[in-house]
Amino acid sequence: MRLDSSRPQDTEAGPDGLEWLGGLEWPDGTEWLGGLGGSGGRGESGGRNGLGGLGGLEARIARSVAATDPATGARSTTAEIVAWLTERRRAHGTRIRRIPFAELDGWSFQEDTGNLVHRSGRFFTVEGLRVHDADRARDPWQQPVMMQPEVGVLGLLAREFEGVLHFLAQAKMEPGNRDLLQLSPTVQATRSNYQRVHGGSGVRFLEFFTDPGRARPLTDTLQSEHGEWFLYKSNRNIVVETAEEVADDPAAEPDFRWLTLGQIGELLRLDNVVNMDTRTVLACLPTPAGPRPARHTDAEVSSWLGAARARSRLRAEPVPLARVRGWLRNEQAVHRSDDRHFRVVAVAVEAEGREVGSWTQPLFEPCGPGVSAFLFRHFDGVPHLLVHARAEAGLSRTVEVGPTVCSTPGGRGHHPAYAEFVRAAEGSRVRYATVLSEEGGRFLYAENNCLLVSLDGVDDSDLLGPPPDYLWITPGQLGALTGRGHQVTVQARTLLAVLNSGAARLS
């Protein structure tokens, strides 16, 4: 069995208990691969209580991708959504200012460890991390790291309108975002937030994701976040469907709108509009498998990733922040002595439309933009992505599947030849190029230049013959890995969301 849907039209169990569904088509004629992240299943063709059948989810998603305006099934135009976001940005009247650490309310550096903690013991802490790599003869890497053991909820509420699946998106402010307000999932909340540790209001629509039986899950997986800045951070990525008439009145719910996947895809072509949490949830939806065959079977892909994990000898060790070598602390920041990579800073926030109207908090601020890029090419007419078995000390399994190039300020962690090709790419080779923000609730102005770059027609053995920690796989195979949870990095999931939503096409 191959991961890119060489099954007949009925479903059959695959590896890890996933089910596979072939024969359904994407608008451009490619086939859909079902059963990803719990979204597949035998299911009836028509659901109970007005819900569509799980067995037809892939076709329903394809219709949603194709709907970009009222003429094709959307409830509004994308231009109207952009205007709504602009209006909500003005209405929220948010103000962010940098402050010294001494002005943090409820946050302090512990005397014994130097760790930056909240008085409640909740939310997150900033501690130290020592990273050992037995394959490199050098001193351990040391840095601050965010510790957030709570599993948050990133959830999209889905509902059909006139036979077209829509998703309830939120215009949400985060202090670290460029332009502050971006398109967010229906629910984007840490456990501390939805348990109201901050003493503020409750999270709208949370009950659809936490109350058993309130809505039907379409996909539900635990996914990692940035393994260079978090230690073992996971969030629940979930899409649930309801037939209830909710959020129909814009006046009653001014910060929420129903959008199709196609409209979100159009917004993903704009810089810093769709936030990271929306992107990672979208990546967990079924991915179009495309034409077959793939260069590698599902067993070969799993074996390649397992071998990379077995080879890795990266080991992370939490240490007190005060003992992290090479980092300095002053009144305004914790930073490296050479001012590279990132710094820890503090901000004060005043905002309408949030659970609390004002607060202060620490943020990680990168020292420049990063790059996340997939190189792709066609083998016998089949598009393949060049993926990287990327080791990050903060990932719970150490190694996950990442983009071809994933560089953070400071330039660690990518193949020089691939990075140079991406930097030099122009014209028709670049199928997608957009600047997208990372998690604005924890990172200040963290941005990545996100790209899809074609290698078709290139005759260069250094580029086409990847080293052992790189592999050519199809988008459908990447989607299958994502559905298993903790297999694909958040940066790769962003680019997969670009493909899932139709924001870019490889063929």
C-alpha positions in Angstrom: 0.0 0.0 0.0 1.2 3.5 -0.8 0.4 6.6 1.2 -0.8 8.4 -1.9 -4.2 6.6 -2.3 -3.7 3.6 -4.5 -6.7 2.0 -2.8 -10.1 1.3 -4.4 -13.0 3.4 -3.4 -13.9 1.6 -0.3 -11.9 2.2 2.9 -9.3 -0.1 4.4 -7.3 0.1 7.5 -3.7 1.3 7.1 -0.7 1.8 9.4 -1.4 3.0 12.9 -5.1 2.2 12.5 -5.7 5.0 9.9 -8.3 4.4 7.2 -7.8 5.2 3.6 -10.3 6.4 1.0 -9.6 6.7 -2.7 -11.6 7.7 -5.7 -12.6 11.2 -4.6 -11.3 14.1 -6.6 -9.8 17.6 -6.0 -11.1 20.3 -8.3 -8.0 19.9 -10.6 -8.6 16.1 -10.9 -6.2 14.9 -8.3 -7.4 12.3 -5.8 -8.0 12.7 -2.1 -6.4 10.7 0.6 -8.9 10.2 3.5 -8.6 9.1 7.1 -6.1 11.6 8.2 -6.0 12.7 11.8 -9.2 10.9 12.6 -11.2 12.4 9.8 -11.7 9.2 7.8 -13.9 6.3 8.6 -16.6 4.2 7.1 -19.4 6.6 8.1 -22.6 7.1 6.2 -22.9 9.3 3.1 -25.4 11.5 4.9 -25.0 12.3 8.6 -27.4 12.7 11.4 -28.7 16.1 12.6 -27.9 17.8 9.4 -24.3 16.9 9.4 -22.5 15.5 6.3 -21.2 11.9 6.4 -17.6 11.3 7.4 -17.1 9.1 4.4 -17.6 12.1 2.1 -15.4 14.5 4.1 -12.8 14.7 1.4 -15.3 15.7 -1.3 -16.9 18.2 1.0 -13.5 19.8 1.7 -12.8 19.9 -2.0 -16.0 21.9 -2.5 -15.1 24.2 0.3 -11.7 24.9 -1.4 -13.4 25.7 -4.7 -15.8 28.2 -3.0 -14.2 31.6 -2.9 -17.2 33.9 -3.4 -21.0 33.8 -3.3 -21.2 32.6 -6.9 -19.3 29.4 -5.9 -20.9 28.9 -2.5 -19.2 31.2 0.0 -21.3 33.5 2.2 -19.2 36.6 1.4 -16.4 37.8 -0.8 -12.8 37.6 0.3 -12.6 41.4 -0.2 -15.4 41.7 2.4 -13.5 39.6 4.8 -10.4 41.7 4.4 -12.5 44.8 5.0 -14.0 43.2 8.1 -10.5 42.4 9.5 -9.5 46.1 8.9 -12.6 47.3 10.7 -12.0 45.0 13.7 -8.4 46.1 13.9 -9.6 49.7 14.3 -12.4 48.7 16.7 -10.1 46.9 19.1 -7.9 49.9 19.6 -5.0 47.8 20.9 -1.9 49.4 22.4 1.3 47.5 22.9 4.4 49.0 24.5 7.7 47.5 25.6 8.4 47.7 29.3 11.3 46.9 31.6 11.0 43.6 33.5 10.3 45.5 36.7 7.0 46.7 35.4 5.7 43.2 34.8 2.6 42.6 36.9 2.5 39.1 38.4 5.7 38.0 36.8 9.1 37.9 38.5 12.5 36.3 38.4 13.0 33.7 41.1 15.8 34.4 43.4 17.3 30.9 43.5 17.0 29.9 39.8 16.5 33.2 37.9 13.5 31.6 36.1 10.8 34.0 35.0 7.5 32.8 36.4 3.9 33.9 37.0 2.7 34.2 40.6 -0.1 31.8 39.8 2.3 29.1 38.8 0.4 28.8 35.5 0.6 30.1 32.0 4.3 29.4 31.2 7.8 29.9 32.6 11.0 31.0 31.0 13.8 28.7 32.1 17.2 27.6 30.8 18.0 24.8 28.4 21.3 22.9 27.9 21.4 20.9 24.7 24.0 18.1 24.2 24.7 16.6 20.8 27.0 13.6 21.1 27.8 13.7 17.4 29.4 17.2 17.6 32.6 17.7 19.6 31.7 21.1 21.1 30.3 22.5 24.3 26.6 22.1 24.9 24.3 24.7 23.3 22.6 26.8 26.0 19.6 29.2 25.7 16.4 30.3 27.5 13.3 28.2 26.7 9.6 28.4 27.3 8.1 25.7 29.5 4.4 25.3 29.0 3.3 21.8 30.0 -0.4 22.6 29.5 -2.1 21.3 26.4 -4.1 24.1 24.8 -7.0 23.9 22.4 -6.7 25.2 18.8 -10.1 24.5 17.3 -12.1 25.3 14.2 -15.9 25.0 14.2 -17.3 23.8 10.9 -20.8 24.0 9.5 -22.4 23.6 6.1 -24.2 26.4 4.3 -26.1 25.4 1.2 -23.9 22.3 0.9 -20.6 24.1 1.3 -18.5 23.5 4.4 -17.5 26.8 6.2 -15.2 27.4 9.2 -15.8 29.9 11.9 -12.8 32.2 12.1 -12.0 34.8 14.6 -10.4 38.3 14.3 -8.1 38.0 17.2 -5.4 40.3 18.6 -2.1 38.9 19.9 0.6 41.2 21.2 3.4 39.7 19.1 1.6 39.9 15.8 2.5 42.3 13.0 -0.5 44.6 12.7 -1.7 42.9 15.9 -5.0 41.4 14.7 -5.0 38.3 12.4 -7.4 35.5 11.4 -7.5 33.0 14.1 -9.3 29.7 14.8 -12.7 29.7 16.5 -10.9 28.8 19.8 -7.3 29.5 20.5 -6.7 29.1 24.2 -4.3 27.6 26.7 -5.7 25.6 29.6 -4.9 28.5 32.0 -6.9 30.9 29.8 -10.0 28.7 29.4 -9.9 27.9 33.1 -9.9 31.7 33.6 -6.8 31.9 35.7 -6.5 35.5 34.5 -9.8 36.3 36.2 -11.4 37.5 32.9 -14.3 36.4 30.7 -14.8 32.9 29.3 -13.7 31.7 25.8 -16.4 31.9 23.2 -17.6 28.6 21.7 -15.2 26.5 23.9 -18.1 24.2 24.7 -18.1 22.8 21.1 -14.6 21.5 21.7 -14.8 20.4 25.3 -18.3 19.1 25.9 -18.7 15.5 24.8 -21.3 15.0 22.1 -21.8 18.8 21.5 -20.2 18.6 18.0 -18.8 15.9 15.8 -15.0 15.7 15.4 -13.6 15.8 11.9 -10.0 15.7 13.0 -8.4 15.7 16.4 -4.6 15.3 17.0 -1.9 16.5 19.3 0.8 18.5 17.5 4.1 20.0 18.5 5.1 23.6 18.4 8.4 25.4 17.9 11.1 23.0 19.2 13.7 25.7 19.3 11.8 27.9 21.7 9.5 25.5 23.6 10.4 22.4 25.5 7.9 19.6 24.7 5.0 21.9 23.9 1.8 20.3 22.5 -1.5 21.7 21.4 -4.7 19.8 20.5 -5.6 20.6 16.9 -9.2 19.9 16.4 -12.0 20.6 13.8 -15.5 19.8 14.9 -18.8 20.1 12.9 -22.1 21.4 14.1 -25.6 21.8 12.7 -26.5 24.4 15.3 -27.3 27.9 14.1 -24.4 29.8 15.8 -22.6 33.0 15.0 -25.2 33.9 12.3 -25.6 37.5 13.4 -22.5 39.7 12.8 -23.8 42.3 15.1 -24.0 39.8 18.0 -20.6 38.2 17.2 -18.6 41.0 15.5 -15.3 39.2 15.9 -16.4 36.0 14.1 -17.1 35.1 10.5 -17.9 31.9 8.5 -15.3 31.4 5.8 -14.7 28.6 3.3 -11.3 26.9 2.9 -10.9 28.6 -0.5 -11.3 32.0 1.1 -8.8 31.2 3.8 -6.5 30.1 1.0 -6.9 33.4 -0.7 -6.0 35.2 2.6 -2.9 33.0 2.9 -1.5 34.7 -0.1 -1.4 38.0 1.9 1.4 38.8 4.3 0.6 38.3 8.0 -3.2 37.8 7.8 -3.8 34.1 8.7 -2.2 33.3 12.0 -0.1 30.3 12.9 -2.8 28.5 14.9 -5.2 28.6 12.0 -2.6 27.2 9.7 -1.6 24.3 11.9 -5.3 23.3 12.3 -5.8 23.5 8.5 -2.8 21.2 8.0 -4.6 18.5 10.0 -7.4 18.3 7.4 -7.2 15.7 4.6 -4.6 16.5 2.0 -5.1 15.9 -1.7 -3.0 12.8 -2.5 -2.4 13.7 -6.2 -1.5 11.3 -9.0 0.3 8.1 -8.2 2.8 6.5 -7.7 5.0 8.1 -5.0 8.7 7.4 -5.1 8.5 5.7 -1.6 5.9 3.6 0.1 4.4 4.5 3.4 6.6 1.9 5.1 9.7 3.4 3.5 8.8 6.9 4.7 8.1 5.7 8.2 11.3 3.7 8.2 13.3 6.8 7.1 11.9 8.9 9.9 12.4 6.2 12.4 16.0 5.8 11.4 16.6 9.5 11.7 15.2 9.5 15.2 17.4 6.5 16.1 20.5 8.3 14.8 19.9 11.5 16.7 21.8 11.9 19.8 20.4 15.3 20.8 19.6 15.5 24.4 17.8 18.5 26.2 18.4 19.2 29.8 16.5 22.0 31.7 18.7 24.2 33.8 18.0 27.4 35.8 17.9 30.5 33.7 20.5 32.1 35.9 23.0 29.4 34.9 22.7 29.7 31.1 26.1 30.5 29.8 26.6 33.2 27.1 23.3 35.0 27.9 23.0 38.3 29.8 20.1 40.0 31.6 19.5 43.7 31.9 16.5 45.8 32.8 14.9 45.4 29.3 16.0 42.0 28.0 17.6 38.6 28.4 19.9 38.3 25.4 23.0 36.6 24.0 26.3 38.3 24.5 26.6 38.6 20.7 22.9 39.7 20.3 22.2 36.8 17.9 19.2 34.5 17.6 16.5 35.9 19.9 16.0 37.8 23.2 13.4 37.7 26.0 11.5 41.0 26.4 8.5 42.3 28.3 5.4 44.1 27.0 2.3 45.8 28.4 -1.0 45.2 26.5 -4.2 47.2 26.4 -6.9 45.6 24.3 -10.7 45.4 23.8 -12.3 42.2 22.8 -10.0 39.9 24.8 -10.8 37.9 28.0 -9.1 40.6 30.0 -8.6 44.2 29.0 -5.0 44.7 30.0 -2.1 42.6 31.1 1.7 42.3 30.9 3.8 39.4 29.8 7.2 38.2 28.6 7.7 37.4 24.9 10.6 35.9 22.8 11.7 38.3 20.1 13.8 36.8 17.2 16.6 39.0 15.9 15.3 38.8 12.4 13.0 36.9 10.0 13.4 33.2 9.3 12.9 31.2 6.2 10.6 28.1 5.7 10.7 26.6 2.2 9.9 23.4 0.4 11.7 22.6 -2.7 9.5 20.4 -5.0 9.8 18.7 -8.3 7.8 16.2 -10.4 8.9 12.6 -10.8 7.0 11.0 -13.7 4.4 13.7 -13.5 3.9 13.3 -9.7 4.8 16.4 -7.5 7.1 15.6 -4.6 8.3 17.7 -1.7 11.9 17.5 -0.4 11.4 17.0 3.3 14.0 17.1 6.1 14.3 15.0 9.2 14.8 18.0 11.4 16.1 17.7 14.9 15.0 20.3 17.5 15.9 19.8 21.1 12.4 20.9 22.3 10.5 18.4 20.3 9.2 15.5 22.4 10.4 13.0 19.8 13.5 15.1 19.0 13.1 14.7 15.2 10.1 15.6 13.0 9.6 16.1 9.3 10.4 19.7 8.4 10.7 21.8 5.3 13.7 21.6 3.0 15.0 24.9 4.5 14.0 26.0 7.9 16.3 28.7 9.2 15.9 30.9 12.2 18.0 34.1 12.8 21.5 32.9 13.3 21.4 30.4 10.4 21.4 27.1 12.1 19.7 23.9 10.8 19.6 23.8 7.0 21.6 22.4 4.1 23.7 25.3 2.6 23.1 24.2 -1.1 19.3 24.2 -0.6 19.3 27.4 1.3 21.3 29.1 -1.5 18.9 27.8 -4.2 15.9 29.2 -2.3 17.6 32.6 -1.8 18.4 32.8 -5.5 15.0 31.5 -6.8 12.9 34.0 -8.8 10.2 34.1 -11.4 8.1 31.1 -12.2 10.2 28.8 -10.0 8.6 30.5 -7.0 5.1 29.1 -6.7 4.4 30.7 -3.3 6.1 33.5 -1.4 4.4 35.1 1.6 5.5 36.4 5.0 3.6 34.8 7.8 3.7 35.4 11.6 4.5 32.7 14.2 2.6 32.5 17.5 1.9 36.1 18.5 0.9 35.1 22.1 4.4 34.1 22.8 6.7 35.6 20.2 7.2 39.3 19.3 7.3 39.9 15.5 8.4 36.4 14.7 8.0 36.1 11.0 9.0 33.6 8.3 9.4 34.0 4.6 7.4 31.0 3.5 8.1 29.6 0.0 7.4 26.8 -2.4 10.2 26.6 -5.0 10.3 24.4 -8.0 13.3 22.3 -9.0 11.8 21.1 -12.2 14.3 21.3 -15.1 17.3 21.6 -12.8 20.2 19.2 -13.5 22.3 19.4 -10.4 23.2 16.2 -8.6 23.9 18.1 -5.4 20.3 19.3 -5.3 18.6 16.2 -6.8 20.5 13.6 -4.8 19.5 14.4 -1.2 21.7 13.3 1.8 20.3 10.7 4.2 18.3 13.1 6.3 16.3 14.4 3.3 13.6 12.5 1.3 11.3 13.1 -1.6 7.6 12.5 -0.6 4.2 13.5 -2.0 2.0 16.1 -0.3 -0.4 13.3 0.4 2.3 11.4 2.3 3.1 14.6 4.3 -0.6 14.9 5.1 -0.8 11.3 6.3 2.2 11.9 8.6 0.5 15.0 10.0 -2.6 13.1 10.8 -0.6 10.8 13.1 0.5 13.7 15.3 4.0 14.7 16.5 5.5 13.7 13.1 5.6 17.0 11.2 7.0 20.4 12.4 4.9 23.5 12.8 6.8 25.1 9.9 6.1 22.3 7.6 2.4 22.3 8.6 2.2 25.9 7.6 3.2 25.1 4.1 0.9 22.0 4.0 -2.0 24.4 5.0 -1.0 26.5 2.0 -1.6 23.4 -0.2 -4.7 22.1 1.6 -6.4 25.5 1.2 -5.6 25.9 -2.4 -3.4 29.0 -1.8 -0.8 27.4 -4.1 -0.7 24.6 -6.5 2.4 22.5 -7.5 1.1 21.4 -10.9 
